[in-house]
Amino acid sequence: MKTVTMLKFRQDAEGVLRRVAKGERLVLSHRGKPAARLEPLAGSPSSDARNDPFLGIARRAKPSSKGKTKHADIDQILYGRR
């Protein structure tokens, strides 16, 4: 599976997504580490956003009692460094 960096994705998101739509599976890397897998959807996307688990995440999210999480803290959790 080929890897696409975040820089390349930001520069040419449309081109990368075209490749995925044609059936190519890609790994998206962030700071040199695999972060996500981009692959074509098996079926046609649902036209009803209420049933889409990704688009419905805002409805299910609950505010944290600890307040907002800083980006540096997220990096620490994901990558073990700041």
Secondary structure by P-SEA (a helix, b strand, c coil): cccccaaaaaacaaaaaaaaaabbbbbbbccccccbbbbcccccccccccccccccccccbbbbccccccaaaaaaaacccc
